[in-house]
Amino acid sequence: MTLRSRRDRVDWFSEDMDRKVSFIINLLLEQDPFLLGYLWFFLRFSKYIFRPRGDGAIYVAFKKVYPIRAVYVTNLLRDLSSFAINFDRKRNRFHARFILPFIYRALLTDTAYEIFPILIREKISVFRGILTAIIDLYGRIKIGKKPALVFRIPEKSLESIVLERVRIDRVSIRNHGARTYRYLVVRDERKIERVLKLIKPVNPERILEIALYRKAISEEEAIRIKRSIENRFVQYVFRERRHSDPEPSRLEKAYILGFATGDIAVKPSGRKIVAELTTTHPEAILLFHRMFDKYGRVSHVARIYRKTDQSFIYLRAYLSKDSWSFLMNKGKIDYIKRETRDLEKFKHFLAGLFDAEGTIIITKSGIGRVQLATRITLGRIDILRYIHKKLGRIGIKTHIYRDKKSNCYKLTATSREAIKLLKFIPMKHTEKIRKARIAFKHHGEKWSRDIEEELKRYRELISRQKEELKTLIEKGETT
């Protein structure tokens, strides 16, 4: 999310760091608090080679790691990052390299280090993410007559915060060469289960240890599964080397096709497909990154339109033509029908279109109750008619009408049909997910001041984010 051009080679965090870091952490917190906690601990305390790049991104490398470790870091970072992996057959070691987007540098700052103790205590999801990362990186479940969960926390102040929620049985001090480590030991099975219910491991070794501890698999099965994971990963690496450009999954393609149909301009440029988006919403910027960061370079131009004093970001993603030529078919009804014949793909296509052009409307009805409607606005009636027909087949009633003022068409669903539609589509735009939660919570209730205040806070959060974005653009001295 760099607000400078690639050639400027200036650290965006060099000015007004505290405000910028807080801004990014709040957005990531809204998006996925568990992942935020996990990544903060992982980036802060894991062992890797780190190098900031001139374009603002982070180069992270794990050298000479065993296959199962390469599987772990790849599973964790592949959805956030572009990556390359090399395998040394003689040594049975991997070299995994990742390019993390610029926004994650915020987690490595001193400001973040001051913020996270507060988040750990206040947000249980952030705490669960950090505890999971601790167990994944520095934990182990010992299997035997006296099973135990053993882990260490690299920093004493963080250890004391974690132990406010996790009860241990003893502390074991061990020397490894010149270093002394504190290991926290949990032996009571009820305490171990409490910890296991809190965490969602990513590391395959921890997942297998938990399965062994719970007697879901035997030791022989655990060894076989581990070898199978490693062998499949080696095969995957060699297959990817032959086809070096990563490709989105079929459901990702459907979602992005829907989003592009609504809100993304697409054009060919040499061997690349360029996807472009202009937005005033910070959360849409993060969504654009989630869609494209792992597949190509994303650049930004930040502007403030002086006539309206409105700030906006112009984003571009440079994507491989081999993998992304399908985007050139955006808006082509025959292609859309063919690609979304499958219900799951249609569901994700509609989610992308709704995230781009959809609106959730919550108002007070004439009889004083909460009234709900959803709306998709588009200039193409043929696409809306197709969606209307497809939704009708699965029992969701919608209506289409023409808005003469904007010369567009609108597909609407109201009341229970709107609820059914919102539950049907897997939205990714956090603004809309947040408003959908309000709709689910209050639909059909008697209108009250509390509901008015909740909607007011929702609108104020969006306005505050836009104002913060404008301030950051001005501070960044953008081109």
TORROSE-565426 format. One line per field, with one value per residue (C-alpha): residue number from 1; residue in three letters; x negated, z negated, y negated. Coordinates in nm, 2 decimals, decimal comma. Layout:
<rs>
num (NUM | ...)
residu (ALA | ...)
X (X | ...)
Z (Z | ...)
Y (Y | ...)
</rs>
This chain:
<rs>
num (1 | 2 | 3 | 4 | 5 | 6 | 7 | 8 | 9 | 10 | 11 | 12 | 13 | 14 | 15 | 16 | 17 | 18 | 19 | 20 | 21 | 22 | 23 | 24 | 25 | 26 | 27 | 28 | 29 | 30 | 31 | 32 | 33 | 34 | 35 | 36 | 37 | 38 | 39 | 40 | 41 | 42 | 43 | 44 | 45 | 46 | 47 | 48 | 49 | 50 | 51 | 52 | 53 | 54 | 55 | 56 | 57 | 58 | 59 | 60 | 61 | 62 | 63 | 64 | 65 | 66 | 67 | 68 | 69 | 70 | 71 | 72 | 73 | 74 | 75 | 76 | 77 | 78 | 79 | 80 | 81 | 82 | 83 | 84 | 85 | 86 | 87 | 88 | 89 | 90 | 91 | 92 | 93 | 94 | 95 | 96 | 97 | 98 | 99 | 100 | 101 | 102 | 103 | 104 | 105 | 106 | 107 | 108 | 109 | 110 | 111 | 112 | 113 | 114 | 115 | 116 | 117 | 118 | 119 | 120 | 121 | 122 | 123 | 124 | 125 | 126 | 127 | 128 | 129 | 130 | 131 | 132 | 133 | 134 | 135 | 136 | 137 | 138 | 139 | 140 | 141 | 142 | 143 | 144 | 145 | 146 | 147 | 148 | 149 | 150 | 151 | 152 | 153 | 154 | 155 | 156 | 157 | 158 | 159 | 160 | 161 | 162 | 163 | 164 | 165 | 166 | 167 | 168 | 169 | 170 | 171 | 172 | 173 | 174 | 175 | 176 | 177 | 178 | 179 | 180 | 181 | 182 | 183 | 184 | 185 | 186 | 187 | 188 | 189 | 190 | 191 | 192 | 193 | 194 | 195 | 196 | 197 | 198 | 199 | 200 | 201 | 202 | 203 | 204 | 205 | 206 | 207 | 208 | 209 | 210 | 211 | 212 | 213 | 214 | 215 | 216 | 217 | 218 | 219 | 220 | 221 | 222 | 223 | 224 | 225 | 226 | 227 | 228 | 229 | 230 | 231 | 232 | 233 | 234 | 235 | 236 | 237 | 238 | 239 | 240 | 241 | 242 | 243 | 244 | 245 | 246 | 247 | 248 | 249 | 250 | 251 | 252 | 253 | 254 | 255 | 256 | 257 | 258 | 259 | 260 | 261 | 262 | 263 | 264 | 265 | 266 | 267 | 268 | 269 | 270 | 271 | 272 | 273 | 274 | 275 | 276 | 277 | 278 | 279 | 280 | 281 | 282 | 283 | 284 | 285 | 286 | 287 | 288 | 289 | 290 | 291 | 292 | 293 | 294 | 295 | 296 | 297 | 298 | 299 | 300 | 301 | 302 | 303 | 304 | 305 | 306 | 307 | 308 | 309 | 310 | 311 | 312 | 313 | 314 | 315 | 316 | 317 | 318 | 319 | 320 | 321 | 322 | 323 | 324 | 325 | 326 | 327 | 328 | 329 | 330 | 331 | 332 | 333 | 334 | 335 | 336 | 337 | 338 | 339 | 340 | 341 | 342 | 343 | 344 | 345 | 346 | 347 | 348 | 349 | 350 | 351 | 352 | 353 | 354 | 355 | 356 | 357 | 358 | 359 | 360 | 361 | 362 | 363 | 364 | 365 | 366 | 367 | 368 | 369 | 370 | 371 | 372 | 373 | 374 | 375 | 376 | 377 | 378 | 379 | 380 | 381 | 382 | 383 | 384 | 385 | 386 | 387 | 388 | 389 | 390 | 391 | 392 | 393 | 394 | 395 | 396 | 397 | 398 | 399 | 400 | 401 | 402 | 403 | 404 | 405 | 406 | 407 | 408 | 409 | 410 | 411 | 412 | 413 | 414 | 415 | 416 | 417 | 418 | 419 | 420 | 421 | 422 | 423 | 424 | 425 | 426 | 427 | 428 | 429 | 430 | 431 | 432 | 433 | 434 | 435 | 436 | 437 | 438 | 439 | 440 | 441 | 442 | 443 | 444 | 445 | 446 | 447 | 448 | 449 | 450 | 451 | 452 | 453 | 454 | 455 | 456 | 457 | 458 | 459 | 460 | 461 | 462 | 463 | 464 | 465 | 466 | 467 | 468 | 469 | 470 | 471 | 472 | 473 | 474 | 475 | 476 | 477 | 478 | 479)
residu (MET | THR | LEU | ARG | SER | ARG | ARG | ASP | ARG | VAL | ASP | TRP | PHE | SER | GLU | ASP | MET | ASP | ARG | LYS | VAL | SER | PHE | ILE | ILE | ASN | LEU | LEU | LEU | GLU | GLN | ASP | PRO | PHE | LEU | LEU | GLY | TYR | LEU | TRP | PHE | PHE | LEU | ARG | PHE | SER | LYS | TYR | ILE | PHE | ARG | PRO | ARG | GLY | ASP | GLY | ALA | ILE | TYR | VAL | ALA | PHE | LYS | LYS | VAL | TYR | PRO | ILE | ARG | ALA | VAL | TYR | VAL | THR | ASN | LEU | LEU | ARG | ASP | LEU | SER | SER | PHE | ALA | ILE | ASN | PHE | ASP | ARG | LYS | ARG | ASN | ARG | PHE | HIS | ALA | ARG | PHE | ILE | LEU | PRO | PHE | ILE | TYR | ARG | ALA | LEU | LEU | THR | ASP | THR | ALA | TYR | GLU | ILE | PHE | PRO | ILE | LEU | ILE | ARG | GLU | LYS | ILE | SER | VAL | PHE | ARG | GLY | ILE | LEU | THR | ALA | ILE | ILE | ASP | LEU | TYR | GLY | ARG | ILE | LYS | ILE | GLY | LYS | LYS | PRO | ALA | LEU | VAL | PHE | ARG | ILE | PRO | GLU | LYS | SER | LEU | GLU | SER | ILE | VAL | LEU | GLU | ARG | VAL | ARG | ILE | ASP | ARG | VAL | SER | ILE | ARG | ASN | HIS | GLY | ALA | ARG | THR | TYR | ARG | TYR | LEU | VAL | VAL | ARG | ASP | GLU | ARG | LYS | ILE | GLU | ARG | VAL | LEU | LYS | LEU | ILE | LYS | PRO | VAL | ASN | PRO | GLU | ARG | ILE | LEU | GLU | ILE | ALA | LEU | TYR | ARG | LYS | ALA | ILE | SER | GLU | GLU | GLU | ALA | ILE | ARG | ILE | LYS | ARG | SER | ILE | GLU | ASN | ARG | PHE | VAL | GLN | TYR | VAL | PHE | ARG | GLU | ARG | ARG | HIS | SER | ASP | PRO | GLU | PRO | SER | ARG | LEU | GLU | LYS | ALA | TYR | ILE | LEU | GLY | PHE | ALA | THR | GLY | ASP | ILE | ALA | VAL | LYS | PRO | SER | GLY | ARG | LYS | ILE | VAL | ALA | GLU | LEU | THR | THR | THR | HIS | PRO | GLU | ALA | ILE | LEU | LEU | PHE | HIS | ARG | MET | PHE | ASP | LYS | TYR | GLY | ARG | VAL | SER | HIS | VAL | ALA | ARG | ILE | TYR | ARG | LYS | THR | ASP | GLN | SER | PHE | ILE | TYR | LEU | ARG | ALA | TYR | LEU | SER | LYS | ASP | SER | TRP | SER | PHE | LEU | MET | ASN | LYS | GLY | LYS | ILE | ASP | TYR | ILE | LYS | ARG | GLU | THR | ARG | ASP | LEU | GLU | LYS | PHE | LYS | HIS | PHE | LEU | ALA | GLY | LEU | PHE | ASP | ALA | GLU | GLY | THR | ILE | ILE | ILE | THR | LYS | SER | GLY | ILE | GLY | ARG | VAL | GLN | LEU | ALA | THR | ARG | ILE | THR | LEU | GLY | ARG | ILE | ASP | ILE | LEU | ARG | TYR | ILE | HIS | LYS | LYS | LEU | GLY | ARG | ILE | GLY | ILE | LYS | THR | HIS | ILE | TYR | ARG | ASP | LYS | LYS | SER | ASN | CYS | TYR | LYS | LEU | THR | ALA | THR | SER | ARG | GLU | ALA | ILE | LYS | LEU | LEU | LYS | PHE | ILE | PRO | MET | LYS | HIS | THR | GLU | LYS | ILE | ARG | LYS | ALA | ARG | ILE | ALA | PHE | LYS | HIS | HIS | GLY | GLU | LYS | TRP | SER | ARG | ASP | ILE | GLU | GLU | GLU | LEU | LYS | ARG | TYR | ARG | GLU | LEU | ILE | SER | ARG | GLN | LYS | GLU | GLU | LEU | LYS | THR | LEU | ILE | GLU | LYS | GLY | GLU | THR | THR)
X (0,00 | -0,29 | -0,17 | -0,48 | -0,58 | -0,83 | -1,11 | -1,10 | -1,26 | -1,14 | -1,02 | -0,66 | -0,69 | -0,96 | -0,71 | -0,42 | -0,49 | -0,26 | 0,05 | -0,02 | -0,10 | 0,22 | 0,42 | 0,29 | 0,33 | 0,69 | 0,77 | 0,60 | 0,78 | 1,12 | 1,02 | 0,88 | 0,78 | 0,65 | 0,42 | 0,31 | 0,20 | 0,03 | -0,16 | -0,28 | -0,44 | -0,57 | -0,73 | -0,86 | -1,01 | -1,05 | -1,40 | -1,43 | -1,63 | -1,47 | -1,54 | -1,32 | -1,30 | -1,31 | -0,95 | -0,84 | -0,78 | -0,95 | -1,18 | -1,16 | -1,37 | -1,40 | -1,72 | -1,82 | -1,50 | -1,36 | -1,07 | -0,80 | -0,92 | -0,89 | -0,54 | -0,46 | -0,59 | -0,44 | -0,09 | -0,11 | -0,23 | -0,12 | 0,21 | 0,04 | -0,27 | -0,43 | -0,70 | -0,97 | -1,10 | -1,42 | -1,49 | -1,84 | -1,79 | -2,13 | -2,08 | -1,70 | -1,66 | -1,45 | -1,52 | -1,18 | -1,16 | -0,86 | -0,78 | -0,53 | -0,33 | -0,44 | -0,16 | -0,31 | -0,61 | -0,38 | -0,39 | -0,77 | -0,77 | -0,82 | -0,47 | -0,32 | -0,52 | -0,35 | 0,00 | 0,00 | -0,01 | 0,31 | 0,47 | 0,37 | 0,55 | 0,86 | 0,91 | 0,94 | 0,90 | 0,56 | 0,45 | 0,55 | 0,35 | 0,04 | 0,08 | 0,11 | -0,20 | -0,39 | -0,29 | -0,36 | -0,71 | -0,83 | -0,60 | -0,58 | -0,34 | -0,52 | -0,35 | -0,40 | -0,29 | -0,30 | -0,21 | -0,30 | -0,26 | -0,60 | -0,66 | -0,87 | -0,81 | -1,12 | -1,04 | -0,96 | -0,71 | -0,51 | -0,53 | -0,37 | -0,08 | -0,02 | -0,03 | 0,26 | 0,48 | 0,28 | 0,22 | -0,10 | -0,23 | -0,59 | -0,89 | -1,19 | -1,53 | -1,75 | -2,09 | -2,16 | -2,52 | -2,58 | -2,20 | -1,96 | -1,59 | -1,27 | -1,03 | -0,67 | -0,53 | -0,16 | -0,10 | 0,26 | 0,47 | 0,76 | 0,52 | 0,37 | 0,72 | 0,80 | 0,49 | 0,57 | 0,93 | 0,78 | 0,53 | 0,57 | 0,23 | 0,08 | -0,24 | -0,18 | -0,41 | -0,18 | 0,13 | 0,00 | -0,12 | 0,23 | 0,38 | 0,14 | 0,21 | 0,59 | 0,53 | 0,69 | 0,40 | 0,11 | -0,26 | -0,30 | -0,02 | -0,17 | -0,51 | -0,33 | -0,12 | -0,43 | -0,62 | -0,33 | -0,30 | -0,67 | -0,67 | -0,36 | -0,53 | -0,85 | -0,64 | -0,45 | -0,77 | -0,90 | -0,57 | -0,56 | -0,91 | -0,80 | -0,50 | -0,65 | -0,35 | -0,11 | 0,25 | 0,57 | 0,80 | 1,12 | 1,33 | 1,08 | 1,11 | 1,49 | 1,48 | 1,23 | 1,42 | 1,73 | 1,54 | 1,38 | 1,72 | 1,83 | 1,53 | 1,20 | 1,06 | 0,86 | 0,61 | 0,33 | -0,02 | -0,29 | -0,31 | -0,10 | 0,26 | 0,31 | 0,60 | 0,68 | 0,90 | 0,96 | 1,11 | 1,16 | 1,21 | 0,91 | 1,07 | 1,11 | 0,74 | 0,67 | 0,92 | 0,73 | 0,41 | 0,57 | 0,68 | 0,36 | 0,05 | -0,04 | -0,01 | -0,20 | -0,33 | -0,08 | -0,15 | 0,02 | 0,07 | 0,23 | 0,42 | 0,64 | 0,90 | 0,89 | 1,23 | 1,41 | 1,12 | 1,16 | 0,87 | 0,84 | 0,59 | 0,53 | 0,41 | 0,26 | 0,18 | -0,05 | 0,04 | -0,08 | 0,11 | 0,09 | 0,28 | 0,50 | 0,62 | 0,97 | 1,01 | 1,03 | 1,37 | 1,51 | 1,86 | 1,91 | 2,23 | 2,17 | 1,84 | 1,99 | 2,27 | 2,03 | 1,79 | 2,06 | 2,27 | 2,15 | 2,33 | 2,02 | 1,85 | 2,17 | 2,18 | 1,82 | 1,88 | 2,18 | 1,99 | 1,72 | 1,98 | 2,16 | 1,83 | 1,77 | 2,12 | 2,35 | 2,52 | 2,68 | 2,96 | 3,09 | 3,38 | 3,69 | 4,01 | 4,35 | 4,45 | 4,14 | 3,93 | 3,59 | 3,63 | 3,35 | 3,27 | 2,98 | 2,90 | 2,65 | 2,62 | 2,49 | 2,51 | 2,57 | 2,93 | 2,83 | 2,60 | 2,85 | 3,12 | 2,89 | 2,83 | 3,20 | 3,29 | 3,01 | 3,10 | 3,47 | 3,38 | 3,24 | 3,53 | 3,40 | 3,65 | 3,51 | 3,64 | 3,48 | 3,57 | 3,41 | 3,28 | 3,35 | 3,13 | 2,81 | 2,91 | 2,83 | 3,01 | 3,06 | 3,12 | 3,28 | 3,38 | 3,58 | 3,65 | 3,60 | 3,49 | 3,21 | 3,10 | 3,10 | 2,88 | 2,63 | 2,60 | 2,56 | 2,26 | 1,91 | 1,83 | 1,47 | 1,51 | 1,49 | 1,71 | 2,00 | 1,93 | 1,96 | 2,29 | 2,43 | 2,37 | 2,58 | 2,85 | 2,84 | 2,85 | 3,14 | 3,36 | 3,73 | 3,67 | 3,84 | 3,65 | 3,46 | 3,21 | 2,95 | 2,98 | 2,95 | 2,63 | 2,48 | 2,54 | 2,40 | 2,08 | 2,06 | 2,08 | 1,84 | 1,58 | 1,58 | 1,56 | 1,28 | 1,08 | 1,12 | 1,00 | 0,70 | 0,62 | 0,64 | 0,40 | 0,16 | 0,16 | 0,08 | -0,19 | -0,34 | -0,41 | -0,27 | -0,34)
Z (0,00 | 0,08 | 0,13 | 0,33 | 0,68 | 0,71 | 0,83 | 0,52 | 0,30 | -0,02 | -0,34 | -0,38 | -0,76 | -0,80 | -0,88 | -1,12 | -1,20 | -1,50 | -1,32 | -1,01 | -1,20 | -1,41 | -1,09 | -0,93 | -1,25 | -1,29 | -0,93 | -0,97 | -1,31 | -1,14 | -0,86 | -1,06 | -1,43 | -1,46 | -1,16 | -1,28 | -1,62 | -1,45 | -1,20 | -1,46 | -1,67 | -1,37 | -1,21 | -1,54 | -1,68 | -1,40 | -1,25 | -0,90 | -0,68 | -0,65 | -0,40 | -0,32 | 0,05 | 0,23 | 0,34 | -0,03 | -0,03 | -0,27 | -0,15 | -0,39 | -0,33 | -0,51 | -0,41 | -0,44 | -0,61 | -0,63 | -0,40 | -0,67 | -0,78 | -0,42 | -0,41 | -0,73 | -0,62 | -0,27 | -0,41 | -0,64 | -0,39 | -0,04 | -0,06 | -0,15 | 0,06 | 0,39 | 0,33 | 0,48 | 0,35 | 0,44 | 0,33 | 0,27 | 0,33 | 0,19 | -0,15 | -0,15 | -0,23 | -0,10 | -0,04 | -0,06 | 0,03 | -0,01 | 0,08 | -0,18 | -0,10 | -0,24 | -0,50 | -0,71 | -0,79 | -1,04 | -1,25 | -1,29 | -1,43 | -1,79 | -1,77 | -1,70 | -1,99 | -2,22 | -2,08 | -2,09 | -2,47 | -2,48 | -2,20 | -2,35 | -2,67 | -2,50 | -2,19 | -2,26 | -1,88 | -1,87 | -2,19 | -2,02 | -1,71 | -1,92 | -2,14 | -1,82 | -1,67 | -2,00 | -2,00 | -1,63 | -1,65 | -2,00 | -2,13 | -2,14 | -2,27 | -2,43 | -2,38 | -2,64 | -2,98 | -3,11 | -2,81 | -2,84 | -2,64 | -2,65 | -2,50 | -2,54 | -2,49 | -2,37 | -2,57 | -2,94 | -2,92 | -2,66 | -2,87 | -3,16 | -2,95 | -2,80 | -3,15 | -3,25 | -3,05 | -3,03 | -3,35 | -3,36 | -3,60 | -3,61 | -3,45 | -3,32 | -3,28 | -3,01 | -2,87 | -2,50 | -2,44 | -2,57 | -2,59 | -2,87 | -2,79 | -3,00 | -2,90 | -3,03 | -3,10 | -3,12 | -3,24 | -3,36 | -3,08 | -3,14 | -3,11 | -2,79 | -2,64 | -2,73 | -2,54 | -2,24 | -2,22 | -2,20 | -1,91 | -1,54 | -1,44 | -1,09 | -1,15 | -1,02 | -1,30 | -1,57 | -1,40 | -1,39 | -1,75 | -1,86 | -1,66 | -1,83 | -2,18 | -2,12 | -1,99 | -1,66 | -1,47 | -1,55 | -1,55 | -1,22 | -1,06 | -1,18 | -1,02 | -0,70 | -0,68 | -0,74 | -0,46 | -0,23 | -0,30 | -0,23 | 0,09 | 0,23 | 0,15 | 0,33 | 0,63 | 0,61 | 0,61 | 0,92 | 1,09 | 1,00 | 1,13 | 1,47 | 1,45 | 1,25 | 1,25 | 0,97 | 1,07 | 0,87 | 0,78 | 0,98 | 0,70 | 0,67 | 1,05 | 1,02 | 0,74 | 0,92 | 1,24 | 1,05 | 0,89 | 1,22 | 1,39 | 1,14 | 1,05 | 1,22 | 1,55 | 1,74 | 2,03 | 2,19 | 2,17 | 2,34 | 2,15 | 1,87 | 1,79 | 1,59 | 1,35 | 1,23 | 0,95 | 0,82 | 0,47 | 0,18 | -0,07 | -0,27 | -0,32 | 0,06 | 0,09 | -0,14 | 0,06 | 0,38 | 0,21 | 0,09 | 0,45 | 0,63 | 0,40 | 0,43 | 0,81 | 0,92 | 0,84 | 0,71 | 0,75 | 0,62 | 0,71 | 0,43 | 0,51 | 0,35 | 0,59 | 0,50 | 0,64 | 0,39 | 0,14 | 0,17 | 0,14 | 0,35 | 0,44 | 0,80 | 0,79 | 1,05 | 1,05 | 1,31 | 1,37 | 1,60 | 1,93 | 1,93 | 1,60 | 1,61 | 1,97 | 1,84 | 1,71 | 2,07 | 2,08 | 1,79 | 1,88 | 2,16 | 2,07 | 2,27 | 2,09 | 1,75 | 1,80 | 1,91 | 1,62 | 1,35 | 1,45 | 1,13 | 0,83 | 0,61 | 0,89 | 0,93 | 0,56 | 0,56 | 0,88 | 0,72 | 0,41 | 0,61 | 0,80 | 0,48 | 0,31 | 0,61 | 0,68 | 0,40 | 0,13 | -0,20 | -0,30 | -0,66 | -0,73 | -0,95 | -0,80 | -0,80 | -1,10 | -1,30 | -1,24 | -1,09 | -0,71 | -0,50 | -0,13 | 0,09 | 0,42 | 0,71 | 0,95 | 1,30 | 1,65 | 1,79 | 1,77 | 1,94 | 1,65 | 1,39 | 1,56 | 1,56 | 1,18 | 1,12 | 1,30 | 1,13 | 0,78 | 0,85 | 0,92 | 0,56 | 0,40 | 0,36 | 0,51 | 0,66 | 0,87 | 1,15 | 1,23 | 1,42 | 1,24 | 1,49 | 1,31 | 1,34 | 1,65 | 1,47 | 1,37 | 1,01 | 0,89 | 0,54 | 0,27 | -0,03 | -0,38 | -0,42 | -0,06 | -0,13 | -0,44 | -0,23 | 0,04 | -0,22 | -0,37 | -0,03 | 0,09 | -0,06 | -0,08 | -0,13 | -0,16 | -0,53 | -0,52 | -0,38 | -0,60 | -0,90 | -0,78 | -0,70 | -1,06 | -1,17 | -0,93 | -1,06 | -1,42 | -1,39 | -1,10 | -1,19 | -1,53 | -1,65 | -1,55 | -1,84 | -1,94 | -1,99 | -1,62 | -1,51 | -1,72 | -1,58 | -1,22 | -1,31 | -1,44 | -1,12 | -0,91 | -1,13 | -1,11 | -0,73 | -0,74 | -0,99 | -0,78 | -0,47 | -0,67 | -0,80 | -0,45 | -0,33 | -0,61 | -0,53 | -0,16 | -0,25 | -0,49 | -0,23 | 0,02 | 0,30 | 0,66)
Y (0,00 | -0,24 | -0,59 | -0,68 | -0,57 | -0,28 | -0,50 | -0,73 | -0,46 | -0,64 | -0,47 | -0,56 | -0,51 | -0,77 | -1,04 | -1,03 | -0,67 | -0,62 | -0,74 | -0,53 | -0,21 | -0,25 | -0,31 | 0,01 | 0,22 | 0,11 | 0,21 | 0,55 | 0,60 | 0,56 | 0,79 | 1,09 | 1,04 | 1,40 | 1,37 | 1,02 | 1,17 | 1,47 | 1,26 | 1,01 | 1,28 | 1,47 | 1,16 | 1,04 | 1,36 | 1,61 | 1,68 | 1,56 | 1,33 | 0,99 | 0,71 | 0,40 | 0,35 | 0,01 | 0,04 | 0,07 | 0,44 | 0,69 | 0,96 | 1,26 | 1,57 | 1,91 | 2,07 | 2,44 | 2,55 | 2,90 | 2,98 | 2,98 | 2,63 | 2,51 | 2,65 | 2,46 | 2,11 | 2,15 | 2,24 | 1,94 | 1,68 | 1,79 | 1,61 | 1,28 | 1,29 | 1,38 | 1,64 | 1,86 | 2,19 | 2,39 | 2,74 | 2,89 | 3,27 | 3,36 | 3,19 | 3,23 | 2,86 | 2,58 | 2,22 | 2,03 | 1,66 | 1,44 | 1,08 | 0,95 | 0,64 | 0,31 | 0,29 | 0,57 | 0,36 | 0,19 | 0,50 | 0,47 | 0,12 | 0,01 | -0,15 | 0,19 | 0,34 | 0,09 | 0,15 | 0,53 | 0,58 | 0,38 | 0,58 | 0,92 | 0,83 | 0,67 | 0,89 | 1,27 | 1,34 | 1,16 | 1,35 | 1,68 | 1,59 | 1,51 | 1,82 | 2,04 | 1,88 | 1,95 | 2,32 | 2,35 | 2,20 | 2,28 | 2,55 | 2,93 | 3,19 | 3,47 | 3,81 | 4,09 | 4,21 | 3,85 | 3,63 | 3,26 | 2,94 | 2,76 | 2,42 | 2,11 | 1,75 | 1,55 | 1,24 | 1,21 | 0,93 | 1,12 | 1,43 | 1,26 | 1,13 | 1,48 | 1,64 | 1,42 | 1,65 | 1,98 | 2,18 | 2,38 | 2,65 | 2,56 | 2,38 | 2,58 | 2,40 | 2,56 | 2,46 | 2,49 | 2,41 | 2,06 | 1,98 | 2,04 | 2,09 | 2,09 | 2,36 | 2,35 | 2,69 | 2,80 | 3,15 | 3,15 | 3,28 | 3,04 | 2,75 | 2,89 | 2,92 | 2,56 | 2,45 | 2,68 | 2,54 | 2,18 | 2,25 | 2,32 | 2,45 | 2,39 | 2,59 | 2,95 | 3,09 | 2,94 | 3,06 | 3,42 | 3,40 | 3,29 | 3,58 | 3,82 | 3,67 | 3,72 | 4,07 | 3,99 | 4,15 | 4,39 | 4,30 | 4,50 | 4,30 | 3,97 | 4,06 | 4,17 | 3,85 | 3,63 | 3,81 | 3,78 | 3,40 | 3,35 | 3,56 | 3,38 | 3,05 | 3,14 | 3,24 | 2,92 | 2,71 | 2,88 | 2,85 | 2,48 | 2,43 | 2,55 | 2,32 | 2,03 | 1,79 | 1,88 | 1,91 | 1,82 | 2,11 | 2,15 | 1,99 | 1,70 | 1,65 | 1,64 | 1,39 | 1,16 | 1,19 | 1,06 | 0,78 | 0,68 | 0,69 | 0,42 | 0,21 | 0,29 | 0,17 | 0,43 | 0,39 | 0,59 | 0,45 | 0,66 | 0,99 | 0,86 | 0,80 | 0,47 | 0,45 | 0,10 | -0,03 | -0,39 | -0,40 | -0,64 | -0,35 | -0,23 | 0,11 | 0,15 | 0,09 | 0,39 | 0,60 | 0,52 | 0,63 | 0,95 | 1,03 | 0,96 | 0,93 | 1,30 | 1,29 | 0,98 | 0,64 | 0,38 | 0,01 | -0,30 | -0,66 | -0,87 | -1,19 | -1,45 | -1,59 | -1,96 | -2,05 | -1,82 | -1,78 | -1,41 | -1,17 | -0,86 | -0,58 | -0,47 | -0,11 | 0,12 | 0,49 | 0,63 | 0,99 | 1,27 | 1,28 | 1,66 | 1,69 | 1,38 | 1,35 | 1,45 | 1,10 | 0,97 | 1,14 | 0,94 | 0,81 | 1,07 | 1,23 | 1,56 | 1,61 | 1,52 | 1,77 | 2,05 | 1,98 | 1,96 | 2,26 | 2,43 | 2,30 | 2,25 | 2,05 | 1,84 | 1,77 | 1,64 | 1,44 | 1,27 | 1,20 | 1,02 | 0,82 | 0,73 | 0,63 | 0,40 | 0,26 | 0,38 | 0,18 | 0,28 | 0,05 | 0,04 | -0,20 | -0,25 | -0,11 | -0,28 | -0,06 | -0,15 | 0,17 | 0,23 | 0,26 | 0,41 | 0,41 | 0,50 | 0,35 | 0,41 | 0,12 | 0,19 | 0,05 | 0,40 | 0,53 | 0,86 | 0,95 | 0,85 | 1,06 | 1,36 | 1,31 | 1,26 | 1,59 | 1,78 | 1,66 | 1,74 | 2,10 | 2,13 | 1,96 | 1,60 | 1,34 | 1,02 | 0,74 | 0,53 | 0,17 | -0,12 | -0,42 | -0,70 | -0,96 | -0,75 | -0,55 | -0,23 | 0,08 | 0,20 | 0,55 | 0,54 | 0,79 | 0,68 | 0,81 | 1,19 | 1,22 | 0,97 | 1,17 | 1,49 | 1,32 | 1,19 | 1,53 | 1,69 | 1,49 | 1,51 | 1,14 | 1,02 | 0,65 | 0,58 | 0,27 | 0,47 | 0,77 | 0,53 | 0,39 | 0,73 | 0,83 | 0,53 | 0,65 | 1,00 | 0,88 | 0,64 | 0,74 | 0,73 | 0,57 | 0,26 | -0,05 | -0,19 | -0,46 | -0,18 | -0,08 | -0,44 | -0,47 | -0,15 | -0,27 | -0,61 | -0,45 | -0,24 | -0,56 | -0,75 | -0,47 | -0,49 | -0,87 | -0,86 | -0,61 | -0,84 | -1,14 | -0,94 | -0,83 | -1,19 | -1,30 | -1,02 | -1,11 | -1,48 | -1,37 | -1,14 | -1,41 | -1,20 | -1,25)
</rs>
